[in-house]
Amino acid sequence: MERSGRMQLLVNSNDGKELRVLKASRFQADTYQYAWEQQVLLPGCDP
C-alpha cells in the first residue's frame, strides 16, 4: 500500500459477484502478503 488507510481484500467470481471478504482492516503504508486456502471457494462450496 502506498498510503495508510482502510483496505479490503476480496474474492470475486468470474462474473463479478463478491464471494468473500478475506481481510478488512486499517493498515499502515507497507508491503503485505496474505496466504489463504482457496479450497474453501471451490465450485459447489458454500462461500
C-alpha positions as CSV (number, residue, x, y, z in Angstrom):
1,M,0.0,0.0,0.0
2,E,1.3,3.4,-0.9
3,R,-0.6,5.2,1.9
4,S,-2.0,4.2,5.2
5,G,-5.7,3.5,5.2
6,R,-8.5,1.0,5.3
7,M,-8.1,-1.9,2.9
8,Q,-10.3,-4.9,1.9
9,L,-9.0,-8.0,0.2
10,L,-12.0,-9.5,-1.7
11,V,-12.5,-12.7,-3.7
12,N,-14.9,-12.3,-6.7
13,S,-16.3,-14.8,-9.1
14,N,-15.7,-14.6,-12.8
15,D,-19.0,-12.7,-13.2
16,G,-18.0,-10.1,-10.6
17,K,-20.1,-11.5,-7.7
18,E,-18.4,-10.9,-4.4
19,L,-17.8,-14.3,-2.8
20,R,-15.9,-13.4,0.4
21,V,-14.0,-10.7,2.2
22,L,-10.7,-12.3,3.2
23,K,-9.3,-9.4,5.2
24,A,-10.7,-5.9,6.1
25,S,-8.7,-3.6,8.3
26,R,-6.7,-0.4,8.6
27,F,-3.1,-0.8,7.5
28,Q,0.0,1.3,7.6
29,A,1.8,2.1,4.3
30,D,3.9,-1.0,3.6
31,T,4.1,-4.2,1.6
32,Y,1.9,-7.1,2.7
33,Q,1.3,-10.7,1.8
34,Y,-1.8,-12.8,2.5
35,A,-2.0,-16.6,2.2
36,W,-5.4,-18.3,2.1
37,E,-6.9,-21.7,1.4
38,Q,-8.6,-21.5,-2.0
39,Q,-10.2,-24.9,-1.5
40,V,-13.0,-23.2,0.5
41,L,-14.1,-21.5,-2.6
42,L,-14.2,-24.5,-5.0
43,P,-17.3,-24.8,-7.1
44,G,-20.2,-26.2,-5.1
45,C,-18.7,-25.0,-1.8
46,D,-20.7,-22.5,0.3
47,P,-18.8,-19.3,0.5
